[in-house]
Structure formats: structure tokens, C-alpha cells
Amino acid sequence: MRQVVVDTDVLILHLRGNESVRAMLREAAQDSLLCCSAITIGEIHAGMRDEELEKTVKLLDTWR
């Protein structure tokens, strides 16, 4: 199985409801292992809005 490294911008768009990004990630996840770097996780937490905390933590917890 191949790995696809997902960048900060892609995760932010996903978390903020961008349907084209969500569809792309769903498609990629069918035959790839999606992953992100520790730097991306840090960037996501640093730029997260208060109202995004719950869904952000939920998403990142699924990738561990």
C-alpha cells in the first residue's frame, strides 16, 4: 500500500468543509495510507479556531 502525506492546507480545507478536498481524501484513502507529519499536526493546532477543537482532535486521533 502506498502512503500519501497530507499537507496542512489540505487538512484545514477538509476540517472547514471543502467538499472537493473531502472527496479527494476519500478517494485517496481507498488504496493509500493517509498520513501527515508532526509539523503538520503542530501547525493545525497552532492555527485552530476555538470552535474547531472537537472536530480537529477527532480527525487527528483517527490518524494515530
CHARMM internal coordinates of N, CA and C (Angstrom, degrees):
IC EDIT
DIST 1 N 1 CA 1.4502
DIST 1 CA 1 C 1.5260
ANGL 1 N 1 CA 1 C 109.14
DIST 1 C 2 N 1.2891
ANGL 1 CA 1 C 2 N 115.87
DIHE 1 N 1 CA 1 C 2 N 135.51
DIST 2 N 2 CA 1.4674
ANGL 1 C 2 N 2 CA 119.40
DIHE 1 CA 1 C 2 N 2 CA 179.03
DIST 2 CA 2 C 1.5271
ANGL 2 N 2 CA 2 C 110.27
DIHE 1 C 2 N 2 CA 2 C -83.63
DIST 2 C 3 N 1.3145
ANGL 2 CA 2 C 3 N 115.73
DIHE 2 N 2 CA 2 C 3 N 159.49
DIST 3 N 3 CA 1.4639
ANGL 2 C 3 N 3 CA 122.10
DIHE 2 CA 2 C 3 N 3 CA 177.00
DIST 3 CA 3 C 1.5132
ANGL 3 N 3 CA 3 C 109.51
DIHE 2 C 3 N 3 CA 3 C -109.27
DIST 3 C 4 N 1.3172
ANGL 3 CA 3 C 4 N 114.95
DIHE 3 N 3 CA 3 C 4 N 140.66
DIST 4 N 4 CA 1.4636
ANGL 3 C 4 N 4 CA 121.50
DIHE 3 CA 3 C 4 N 4 CA 175.65
DIST 4 CA 4 C 1.5183
ANGL 4 N 4 CA 4 C 107.14
DIHE 3 C 4 N 4 CA 4 C -120.23
DIST 4 C 5 N 1.3286
ANGL 4 CA 4 C 5 N 116.25
DIHE 4 N 4 CA 4 C 5 N 119.81
DIST 5 N 5 CA 1.4532
ANGL 4 C 5 N 5 CA 120.97
DIHE 4 CA 4 C 5 N 5 CA 178.74
DIST 5 CA 5 C 1.5309
ANGL 5 N 5 CA 5 C 107.98
DIHE 4 C 5 N 5 CA 5 C -88.23
DIST 5 C 6 N 1.3217
ANGL 5 CA 5 C 6 N 115.07
DIHE 5 N 5 CA 5 C 6 N 121.48
DIST 6 N 6 CA 1.4654
ANGL 5 C 6 N 6 CA 121.44
DIHE 5 CA 5 C 6 N 6 CA -177.15
DIST 6 CA 6 C 1.5245
ANGL 6 N 6 CA 6 C 108.87
DIHE 5 C 6 N 6 CA 6 C -96.06
DIST 6 C 7 N 1.3170
ANGL 6 CA 6 C 7 N 115.85
DIHE 6 N 6 CA 6 C 7 N 128.36
DIST 7 N 7 CA 1.4634
ANGL 6 C 7 N 7 CA 122.83
DIHE 6 CA 6 C 7 N 7 CA -176.86
DIST 7 CA 7 C 1.5300
ANGL 7 N 7 CA 7 C 111.12
DIHE 6 C 7 N 7 CA 7 C -82.47
DIST 7 C 8 N 1.3139
ANGL 7 CA 7 C 8 N 115.74
DIHE 7 N 7 CA 7 C 8 N 162.66
DIST 8 N 8 CA 1.4611
ANGL 7 C 8 N 8 CA 123.34
DIHE 7 CA 7 C 8 N 8 CA -179.82
DIST 8 CA 8 C 1.5181
ANGL 8 N 8 CA 8 C 111.86
DIHE 7 C 8 N 8 CA 8 C -53.62
DIST 8 C 9 N 1.3223
ANGL 8 CA 8 C 9 N 117.36
DIHE 8 N 8 CA 8 C 9 N -47.68
DIST 9 N 9 CA 1.4671
ANGL 8 C 9 N 9 CA 120.62
DIHE 8 CA 8 C 9 N 9 CA -177.51
DIST 9 CA 9 C 1.5245
ANGL 9 N 9 CA 9 C 111.57
DIHE 8 C 9 N 9 CA 9 C -59.22
DIST 9 C 10 N 1.3095
ANGL 9 CA 9 C 10 N 117.18
DIHE 9 N 9 CA 9 C 10 N -40.10
DIST 10 N 10 CA 1.4635
ANGL 9 C 10 N 10 CA 121.64
DIHE 9 CA 9 C 10 N 10 CA 179.84
DIST 10 CA 10 C 1.5270
ANGL 10 N 10 CA 10 C 110.03
DIHE 9 C 10 N 10 CA 10 C -65.50
DIST 10 C 11 N 1.3205
ANGL 10 CA 10 C 11 N 117.46
DIHE 10 N 10 CA 10 C 11 N -44.50
DIST 11 N 11 CA 1.4646
ANGL 10 C 11 N 11 CA 120.31
DIHE 10 CA 10 C 11 N 11 CA 178.75
DIST 11 CA 11 C 1.5188
ANGL 11 N 11 CA 11 C 111.71
DIHE 10 C 11 N 11 CA 11 C -63.82
DIST 11 C 12 N 1.3183
ANGL 11 CA 11 C 12 N 117.62
DIHE 11 N 11 CA 11 C 12 N -40.09
DIST 12 N 12 CA 1.4665
ANGL 11 C 12 N 12 CA 120.58
DIHE 11 CA 11 C 12 N 12 CA 178.72
DIST 12 CA 12 C 1.5293
ANGL 12 N 12 CA 12 C 110.11
DIHE 11 C 12 N 12 CA 12 C -63.12
DIST 12 C 13 N 1.3131
ANGL 12 CA 12 C 13 N 117.19
DIHE 12 N 12 CA 12 C 13 N -45.20
DIST 13 N 13 CA 1.4627
ANGL 12 C 13 N 13 CA 120.03
DIHE 12 CA 12 C 13 N 13 CA 178.00
DIST 13 CA 13 C 1.5195
ANGL 13 N 13 CA 13 C 111.13
DIHE 12 C 13 N 13 CA 13 C -60.94
DIST 13 C 14 N 1.3110
ANGL 13 CA 13 C 14 N 116.88
DIHE 13 N 13 CA 13 C 14 N -41.24
DIST 14 N 14 CA 1.4712
ANGL 13 C 14 N 14 CA 121.24
DIHE 13 CA 13 C 14 N 14 CA 177.12
DIST 14 CA 14 C 1.5291
ANGL 14 N 14 CA 14 C 110.44
DIHE 13 C 14 N 14 CA 14 C -60.86
DIST 14 C 15 N 1.3202
ANGL 14 CA 14 C 15 N 116.68
DIHE 14 N 14 CA 14 C 15 N -49.65
DIST 15 N 15 CA 1.4635
ANGL 14 C 15 N 15 CA 121.08
DIHE 14 CA 14 C 15 N 15 CA -178.07
DIST 15 CA 15 C 1.5275
ANGL 15 N 15 CA 15 C 112.23
DIHE 14 C 15 N 15 CA 15 C -63.74
DIST 15 C 16 N 1.3037
ANGL 15 CA 15 C 16 N 116.77
DIHE 15 N 15 CA 15 C 16 N -27.55
DIST 16 N 16 CA 1.4693
ANGL 15 C 16 N 16 CA 120.49
DIHE 15 CA 15 C 16 N 16 CA -179.09
DIST 16 CA 16 C 1.5236
ANGL 16 N 16 CA 16 C 112.37
DIHE 15 C 16 N 16 CA 16 C -95.07
DIST 16 C 17 N 1.3408
ANGL 16 CA 16 C 17 N 116.39
DIHE 16 N 16 CA 16 C 17 N 10.88
DIST 17 N 17 CA 1.4588
ANGL 16 C 17 N 17 CA 120.83
DIHE 16 CA 16 C 17 N 17 CA 168.57
DIST 17 CA 17 C 1.5073
ANGL 17 N 17 CA 17 C 117.64
DIHE 16 C 17 N 17 CA 17 C 90.42
DIST 17 C 18 N 1.3194
ANGL 17 CA 17 C 18 N 119.40
DIHE 17 N 17 CA 17 C 18 N 15.82
DIST 18 N 18 CA 1.4583
ANGL 17 C 18 N 18 CA 121.61
DIHE 17 CA 17 C 18 N 18 CA 179.03
DIST 18 CA 18 C 1.5266
ANGL 18 N 18 CA 18 C 109.34
DIHE 17 C 18 N 18 CA 18 C -68.05
DIST 18 C 19 N 1.3234
ANGL 18 CA 18 C 19 N 116.19
DIHE 18 N 18 CA 18 C 19 N 110.17
DIST 19 N 19 CA 1.4703
ANGL 18 C 19 N 19 CA 120.90
DIHE 18 CA 18 C 19 N 19 CA -173.74
DIST 19 CA 19 C 1.5248
ANGL 19 N 19 CA 19 C 113.47
DIHE 18 C 19 N 19 CA 19 C -66.48
DIST 19 C 20 N 1.3202
ANGL 19 CA 19 C 20 N 118.55
DIHE 19 N 19 CA 19 C 20 N -34.73
DIST 20 N 20 CA 1.4704
ANGL 19 C 20 N 20 CA 119.07
DIHE 19 CA 19 C 20 N 20 CA 179.68
DIST 20 CA 20 C 1.5299
ANGL 20 N 20 CA 20 C 110.50
DIHE 19 C 20 N 20 CA 20 C -67.84
DIST 20 C 21 N 1.3200
ANGL 20 CA 20 C 21 N 117.47
DIHE 20 N 20 CA 20 C 21 N -36.98
DIST 21 N 21 CA 1.4646
ANGL 20 C 21 N 21 CA 120.88
DIHE 20 CA 20 C 21 N 21 CA 176.93
DIST 21 CA 21 C 1.5233
ANGL 21 N 21 CA 21 C 109.81
DIHE 20 C 21 N 21 CA 21 C -68.98
DIST 21 C 22 N 1.3221
ANGL 21 CA 21 C 22 N 117.01
DIHE 21 N 21 CA 21 C 22 N -42.88
DIST 22 N 22 CA 1.4701
ANGL 21 C 22 N 22 CA 120.10
DIHE 21 CA 21 C 22 N 22 CA 178.26
DIST 22 CA 22 C 1.5235
ANGL 22 N 22 CA 22 C 111.07
DIHE 21 C 22 N 22 CA 22 C -59.46
DIST 22 C 23 N 1.3293
ANGL 22 CA 22 C 23 N 116.42
DIHE 22 N 22 CA 22 C 23 N -42.68
DIST 23 N 23 CA 1.4666
ANGL 22 C 23 N 23 CA 120.50
DIHE 22 CA 22 C 23 N 23 CA 179.01
DIST 23 CA 23 C 1.5294
ANGL 23 N 23 CA 23 C 110.60
DIHE 22 C 23 N 23 CA 23 C -64.51
DIST 23 C 24 N 1.3224
ANGL 23 CA 23 C 24 N 116.84
DIHE 23 N 23 CA 23 C 24 N -41.16
DIST 24 N 24 CA 1.4617
ANGL 23 C 24 N 24 CA 120.51
DIHE 23 CA 23 C 24 N 24 CA 179.10
DIST 24 CA 24 C 1.5276
ANGL 24 N 24 CA 24 C 110.87
DIHE 23 C 24 N 24 CA 24 C -62.82
DIST 24 C 25 N 1.3354
ANGL 24 CA 24 C 25 N 116.90
DIHE 24 N 24 CA 24 C 25 N -42.20
DIST 25 N 25 CA 1.4648
ANGL 24 C 25 N 25 CA 120.13
DIHE 24 CA 24 C 25 N 25 CA 179.26
DIST 25 CA 25 C 1.5286
ANGL 25 N 25 CA 25 C 111.46
DIHE 24 C 25 N 25 CA 25 C -67.18
DIST 25 C 26 N 1.3326
ANGL 25 CA 25 C 26 N 116.73
DIHE 25 N 25 CA 25 C 26 N -40.51
DIST 26 N 26 CA 1.4791
ANGL 25 C 26 N 26 CA 119.31
DIHE 25 CA 25 C 26 N 26 CA 177.20
DIST 26 CA 26 C 1.5231
ANGL 26 N 26 CA 26 C 110.50
DIHE 25 C 26 N 26 CA 26 C -60.00
DIST 26 C 27 N 1.3257
ANGL 26 CA 26 C 27 N 116.07
DIHE 26 N 26 CA 26 C 27 N -44.36
DIST 27 N 27 CA 1.4592
ANGL 26 C 27 N 27 CA 120.28
DIHE 26 CA 26 C 27 N 27 CA -179.90
DIST 27 CA 27 C 1.5302
ANGL 27 N 27 CA 27 C 111.02
DIHE 26 C 27 N 27 CA 27 C -64.30
DIST 27 C 28 N 1.3206
ANGL 27 CA 27 C 28 N 116.80
DIHE 27 N 27 CA 27 C 28 N -45.36
DIST 28 N 28 CA 1.4647
ANGL 27 C 28 N 28 CA 120.80
DIHE 27 CA 27 C 28 N 28 CA -179.71
DIST 28 CA 28 C 1.5275
ANGL 28 N 28 CA 28 C 111.11
DIHE 27 C 28 N 28 CA 28 C -63.00
DIST 28 C 29 N 1.3190
ANGL 28 CA 28 C 29 N 117.27
DIHE 28 N 28 CA 28 C 29 N -35.71
DIST 29 N 29 CA 1.4704
ANGL 28 C 29 N 29 CA 121.40
DIHE 28 CA 28 C 29 N 29 CA -177.22
DIST 29 CA 29 C 1.5229
ANGL 29 N 29 CA 29 C 112.65
DIHE 28 C 29 N 29 CA 29 C -70.37
DIST 29 C 30 N 1.3096
ANGL 29 CA 29 C 30 N 117.95
DIHE 29 N 29 CA 29 C 30 N -15.69
DIST 30 N 30 CA 1.4652
ANGL 29 C 30 N 30 CA 120.59
DIHE 29 CA 29 C 30 N 30 CA -179.98
DIST 30 CA 30 C 1.5222
ANGL 30 N 30 CA 30 C 112.53
DIHE 29 C 30 N 30 CA 30 C -66.25
DIST 30 C 31 N 1.3324
ANGL 30 CA 30 C 31 N 116.73
DIHE 30 N 30 CA 30 C 31 N -33.90
DIST 31 N 31 CA 1.4661
ANGL 30 C 31 N 31 CA 118.84
DIHE 30 CA 30 C 31 N 31 CA -177.97
DIST 31 CA 31 C 1.5250
ANGL 31 N 31 CA 31 C 113.27
DIHE 30 C 31 N 31 CA 31 C -133.08
DIST 31 C 32 N 1.3248
ANGL 31 CA 31 C 32 N 116.22
DIHE 31 N 31 CA 31 C 32 N 16.14
DIST 32 N 32 CA 1.4644
ANGL 31 C 32 N 32 CA 120.54
DIHE 31 CA 31 C 32 N 32 CA -178.91
DIST 32 CA 32 C 1.5193
ANGL 32 N 32 CA 32 C 110.23
DIHE 31 C 32 N 32 CA 32 C -140.54
DIST 32 C 33 N 1.2953
ANGL 32 CA 32 C 33 N 114.78
DIHE 32 N 32 CA 32 C 33 N 156.30
DIST 33 N 33 CA 1.4579
ANGL 32 C 33 N 33 CA 121.67
DIHE 32 CA 32 C 33 N 33 CA 172.97
DIST 33 CA 33 C 1.5207
ANGL 33 N 33 CA 33 C 107.01
DIHE 32 C 33 N 33 CA 33 C -93.52
DIST 33 C 34 N 1.3411
ANGL 33 CA 33 C 34 N 116.57
DIHE 33 N 33 CA 33 C 34 N 114.85
DIST 34 N 34 CA 1.4568
ANGL 33 C 34 N 34 CA 120.71
DIHE 33 CA 33 C 34 N 34 CA 178.81
DIST 34 CA 34 C 1.5186
ANGL 34 N 34 CA 34 C 109.03
DIHE 33 C 34 N 34 CA 34 C -81.89
DIST 34 C 35 N 1.3103
ANGL 34 CA 34 C 35 N 116.43
DIHE 34 N 34 CA 34 C 35 N 136.64
DIST 35 N 35 CA 1.4623
ANGL 34 C 35 N 35 CA 120.72
DIHE 34 CA 34 C 35 N 35 CA 179.26
DIST 35 CA 35 C 1.5215
ANGL 35 N 35 CA 35 C 109.22
DIHE 34 C 35 N 35 CA 35 C -148.16
DIST 35 C 36 N 1.3225
ANGL 35 CA 35 C 36 N 114.52
DIHE 35 N 35 CA 35 C 36 N 166.57
DIST 36 N 36 CA 1.4592
ANGL 35 C 36 N 36 CA 119.86
DIHE 35 CA 35 C 36 N 36 CA 176.18
DIST 36 CA 36 C 1.5227
ANGL 36 N 36 CA 36 C 107.68
DIHE 35 C 36 N 36 CA 36 C -144.65
DIST 36 C 37 N 1.3051
ANGL 36 CA 36 C 37 N 115.27
DIHE 36 N 36 CA 36 C 37 N 163.06
DIST 37 N 37 CA 1.4592
ANGL 36 C 37 N 37 CA 120.04
DIHE 36 CA 36 C 37 N 37 CA -177.23
DIST 37 CA 37 C 1.5230
ANGL 37 N 37 CA 37 C 110.93
DIHE 36 C 37 N 37 CA 37 C -85.69
DIST 37 C 38 N 1.3194
ANGL 37 CA 37 C 38 N 115.28
DIHE 37 N 37 CA 37 C 38 N 164.20
DIST 38 N 38 CA 1.4681
ANGL 37 C 38 N 38 CA 120.75
DIHE 37 CA 37 C 38 N 38 CA 174.84
DIST 38 CA 38 C 1.5242
ANGL 38 N 38 CA 38 C 110.22
DIHE 37 C 38 N 38 CA 38 C -62.40
DIST 38 C 39 N 1.3098
ANGL 38 CA 38 C 39 N 116.98
DIHE 38 N 38 CA 38 C 39 N -33.09
DIST 39 N 39 CA 1.4673
ANGL 38 C 39 N 39 CA 120.59
DIHE 38 CA 38 C 39 N 39 CA 177.40
DIST 39 CA 39 C 1.5269
ANGL 39 N 39 CA 39 C 110.11
DIHE 38 C 39 N 39 CA 39 C -64.31
DIST 39 C 40 N 1.3235
ANGL 39 CA 39 C 40 N 116.98
DIHE 39 N 39 CA 39 C 40 N -42.47
DIST 40 N 40 CA 1.4656
ANGL 39 C 40 N 40 CA 120.96
DIHE 39 CA 39 C 40 N 40 CA 177.68
DIST 40 CA 40 C 1.5226
ANGL 40 N 40 CA 40 C 110.57
DIHE 39 C 40 N 40 CA 40 C -60.36
DIST 40 C 41 N 1.3195
ANGL 40 CA 40 C 41 N 117.50
DIHE 40 N 40 CA 40 C 41 N -43.59
DIST 41 N 41 CA 1.4658
ANGL 40 C 41 N 41 CA 121.07
DIHE 40 CA 40 C 41 N 41 CA 178.71
DIST 41 CA 41 C 1.5256
ANGL 41 N 41 CA 41 C 110.18
DIHE 40 C 41 N 41 CA 41 C -60.50
DIST 41 C 42 N 1.3175
ANGL 41 CA 41 C 42 N 116.51
DIHE 41 N 41 CA 41 C 42 N -43.75
DIST 42 N 42 CA 1.4641
ANGL 41 C 42 N 42 CA 120.55
DIHE 41 CA 41 C 42 N 42 CA 177.48
DIST 42 CA 42 C 1.5157
ANGL 42 N 42 CA 42 C 112.47
DIHE 41 C 42 N 42 CA 42 C -62.53
DIST 42 C 43 N 1.3235
ANGL 42 CA 42 C 43 N 116.93
DIHE 42 N 42 CA 42 C 43 N -42.14
DIST 43 N 43 CA 1.4561
ANGL 42 C 43 N 43 CA 120.74
DIHE 42 CA 42 C 43 N 43 CA 178.70
DIST 43 CA 43 C 1.5276
ANGL 43 N 43 CA 43 C 111.54
DIHE 42 C 43 N 43 CA 43 C -64.58
DIST 43 C 44 N 1.3129
ANGL 43 CA 43 C 44 N 116.16
DIHE 43 N 43 CA 43 C 44 N -39.52
DIST 44 N 44 CA 1.4717
ANGL 43 C 44 N 44 CA 120.65
DIHE 43 CA 43 C 44 N 44 CA 178.71
DIST 44 CA 44 C 1.5289
ANGL 44 N 44 CA 44 C 109.54
DIHE 43 C 44 N 44 CA 44 C -62.09
DIST 44 C 45 N 1.3215
ANGL 44 CA 44 C 45 N 116.70
DIHE 44 N 44 CA 44 C 45 N -47.87
DIST 45 N 45 CA 1.4680
ANGL 44 C 45 N 45 CA 119.93
DIHE 44 CA 44 C 45 N 45 CA 179.78
DIST 45 CA 45 C 1.5312
ANGL 45 N 45 CA 45 C 111.89
DIHE 44 C 45 N 45 CA 45 C -64.42
DIST 45 C 46 N 1.3171
ANGL 45 CA 45 C 46 N 117.56
DIHE 45 N 45 CA 45 C 46 N -38.56
DIST 46 N 46 CA 1.4656
ANGL 45 C 46 N 46 CA 121.24
DIHE 45 CA 45 C 46 N 46 CA -178.21
DIST 46 CA 46 C 1.5246
ANGL 46 N 46 CA 46 C 112.00
DIHE 45 C 46 N 46 CA 46 C -67.00
DIST 46 C 47 N 1.3235
ANGL 46 CA 46 C 47 N 117.42
DIHE 46 N 46 CA 46 C 47 N -35.59
DIST 47 N 47 CA 1.4522
ANGL 46 C 47 N 47 CA 120.55
DIHE 46 CA 46 C 47 N 47 CA -176.63
DIST 47 CA 47 C 1.5165
ANGL 47 N 47 CA 47 C 115.04
DIHE 46 C 47 N 47 CA 47 C -99.59
DIST 47 C 48 N 1.3193
ANGL 47 CA 47 C 48 N 116.79
DIHE 47 N 47 CA 47 C 48 N 4.95
DIST 48 N 48 CA 1.4590
ANGL 47 C 48 N 48 CA 122.00
DIHE 47 CA 47 C 48 N 48 CA -175.01
DIST 48 CA 48 C 1.5290
ANGL 48 N 48 CA 48 C 111.27
DIHE 47 C 48 N 48 CA 48 C -70.36
DIST 48 C 49 N 1.3199
ANGL 48 CA 48 C 49 N 115.11
DIHE 48 N 48 CA 48 C 49 N 138.34
DIST 49 N 49 CA 1.4623
ANGL 48 C 49 N 49 CA 121.45
DIHE 48 CA 48 C 49 N 49 CA 173.75
DIST 49 CA 49 C 1.5226
ANGL 49 N 49 CA 49 C 108.13
DIHE 48 C 49 N 49 CA 49 C -82.40
DIST 49 C 50 N 1.3315
ANGL 49 CA 49 C 50 N 116.39
DIHE 49 N 49 CA 49 C 50 N 152.69
DIST 50 N 50 CA 1.4697
ANGL 49 C 50 N 50 CA 120.74
DIHE 49 CA 49 C 50 N 50 CA -178.32
DIST 50 CA 50 C 1.5181
ANGL 50 N 50 CA 50 C 112.23
DIHE 49 C 50 N 50 CA 50 C -53.89
DIST 50 C 51 N 1.3214
ANGL 50 CA 50 C 51 N 116.98
DIHE 50 N 50 CA 50 C 51 N -42.46
DIST 51 N 51 CA 1.4669
ANGL 50 C 51 N 51 CA 120.81
DIHE 50 CA 50 C 51 N 51 CA -177.43
DIST 51 CA 51 C 1.5330
ANGL 51 N 51 CA 51 C 113.01
DIHE 50 C 51 N 51 CA 51 C -73.36
DIST 51 C 52 N 1.3231
ANGL 51 CA 51 C 52 N 117.38
DIHE 51 N 51 CA 51 C 52 N -7.89
DIST 52 N 52 CA 1.4598
ANGL 51 C 52 N 52 CA 121.57
DIHE 51 CA 51 C 52 N 52 CA -179.97
DIST 52 CA 52 C 1.5248
ANGL 52 N 52 CA 52 C 112.86
DIHE 51 C 52 N 52 CA 52 C -96.38
DIST 52 C 53 N 1.3167
ANGL 52 CA 52 C 53 N 117.74
DIHE 52 N 52 CA 52 C 53 N -3.17
DIST 53 N 53 CA 1.4597
ANGL 52 C 53 N 53 CA 121.44
DIHE 52 CA 52 C 53 N 53 CA -173.33
DIST 53 CA 53 C 1.5260
ANGL 53 N 53 CA 53 C 112.68
DIHE 52 C 53 N 53 CA 53 C -56.21
DIST 53 C 54 N 1.3075
ANGL 53 CA 53 C 54 N 117.91
DIHE 53 N 53 CA 53 C 54 N -52.46
DIST 54 N 54 CA 1.4666
ANGL 53 C 54 N 54 CA 120.86
DIHE 53 CA 53 C 54 N 54 CA -174.34
DIST 54 CA 54 C 1.5217
ANGL 54 N 54 CA 54 C 112.28
DIHE 53 C 54 N 54 CA 54 C -61.22
DIST 54 C 55 N 1.3326
ANGL 54 CA 54 C 55 N 117.15
DIHE 54 N 54 CA 54 C 55 N -50.02
DIST 55 N 55 CA 1.4626
ANGL 54 C 55 N 55 CA 118.24
DIHE 54 CA 54 C 55 N 55 CA -177.46
DIST 55 CA 55 C 1.5317
ANGL 55 N 55 CA 55 C 111.84
DIHE 54 C 55 N 55 CA 55 C -70.88
DIST 55 C 56 N 1.3228
ANGL 55 CA 55 C 56 N 117.42
DIHE 55 N 55 CA 55 C 56 N -29.17
DIST 56 N 56 CA 1.4629
ANGL 55 C 56 N 56 CA 120.60
DIHE 55 CA 55 C 56 N 56 CA 177.50
DIST 56 CA 56 C 1.5223
ANGL 56 N 56 CA 56 C 110.81
DIHE 55 C 56 N 56 CA 56 C -67.63
DIST 56 C 57 N 1.3099
ANGL 56 CA 56 C 57 N 116.35
DIHE 56 N 56 CA 56 C 57 N -47.70
DIST 57 N 57 CA 1.4684
ANGL 56 C 57 N 57 CA 120.66
DIHE 56 CA 56 C 57 N 57 CA 178.81
DIST 57 CA 57 C 1.5317
ANGL 57 N 57 CA 57 C 110.05
DIHE 56 C 57 N 57 CA 57 C -61.83
DIST 57 C 58 N 1.3206
ANGL 57 CA 57 C 58 N 116.41
DIHE 57 N 57 CA 57 C 58 N -42.31
DIST 58 N 58 CA 1.4699
ANGL 57 C 58 N 58 CA 120.36
DIHE 57 CA 57 C 58 N 58 CA 179.01
DIST 58 CA 58 C 1.5282
ANGL 58 N 58 CA 58 C 111.32
DIHE 57 C 58 N 58 CA 58 C -59.88
DIST 58 C 59 N 1.3327
ANGL 58 CA 58 C 59 N 116.54
DIHE 58 N 58 CA 58 C 59 N -46.24
DIST 59 N 59 CA 1.4632
ANGL 58 C 59 N 59 CA 120.42
DIHE 58 CA 58 C 59 N 59 CA 179.88
DIST 59 CA 59 C 1.5274
ANGL 59 N 59 CA 59 C 110.89
DIHE 58 C 59 N 59 CA 59 C -63.35
DIST 59 C 60 N 1.3174
ANGL 59 CA 59 C 60 N 117.47
DIHE 59 N 59 CA 59 C 60 N -49.48
DIST 60 N 60 CA 1.4668
ANGL 59 C 60 N 60 CA 120.55
DIHE 59 CA 59 C 60 N 60 CA -176.73
DIST 60 CA 60 C 1.5239
ANGL 60 N 60 CA 60 C 111.61
DIHE 59 C 60 N 60 CA 60 C -66.05
DIST 60 C 61 N 1.3224
ANGL 60 CA 60 C 61 N 118.19
DIHE 60 N 60 CA 60 C 61 N -32.44
DIST 61 N 61 CA 1.4688
ANGL 60 C 61 N 61 CA 120.82
DIHE 60 CA 60 C 61 N 61 CA 177.73
DIST 61 CA 61 C 1.5258
ANGL 61 N 61 CA 61 C 111.73
DIHE 60 C 61 N 61 CA 61 C -66.02
DIST 61 C 62 N 1.3132
ANGL 61 CA 61 C 62 N 118.14
DIHE 61 N 61 CA 61 C 62 N -28.50
DIST 62 N 62 CA 1.4724
ANGL 61 C 62 N 62 CA 120.53
DIHE 61 CA 61 C 62 N 62 CA 179.04
DIST 62 CA 62 C 1.5130
ANGL 62 N 62 CA 62 C 111.82
DIHE 61 C 62 N 62 CA 62 C -72.52
DIST 62 C 63 N 1.3234
ANGL 62 CA 62 C 63 N 117.68
DIHE 62 N 62 CA 62 C 63 N -16.50
DIST 63 N 63 CA 1.4644
ANGL 62 C 63 N 63 CA 122.06
DIHE 62 CA 62 C 63 N 63 CA -176.96
DIST 63 CA 63 C 1.5122
ANGL 63 N 63 CA 63 C 112.77
DIHE 62 C 63 N 63 CA 63 C -95.89
DIST 63 C 64 N 1.3203
ANGL 63 CA 63 C 64 N 118.44
DIHE 63 N 63 CA 63 C 64 N 6.60
DIST 64 N 64 CA 1.4738
ANGL 63 C 64 N 64 CA 120.65
DIHE 63 CA 63 C 64 N 64 CA -178.13
DIST 64 CA 64 C 1.4852
ANGL 64 N 64 CA 64 C 111.38
DIHE 63 C 64 N 64 CA 64 C -95.93
END
COOR INIT
IC SEED 1 N 1 CA 1 C
IC BUILD
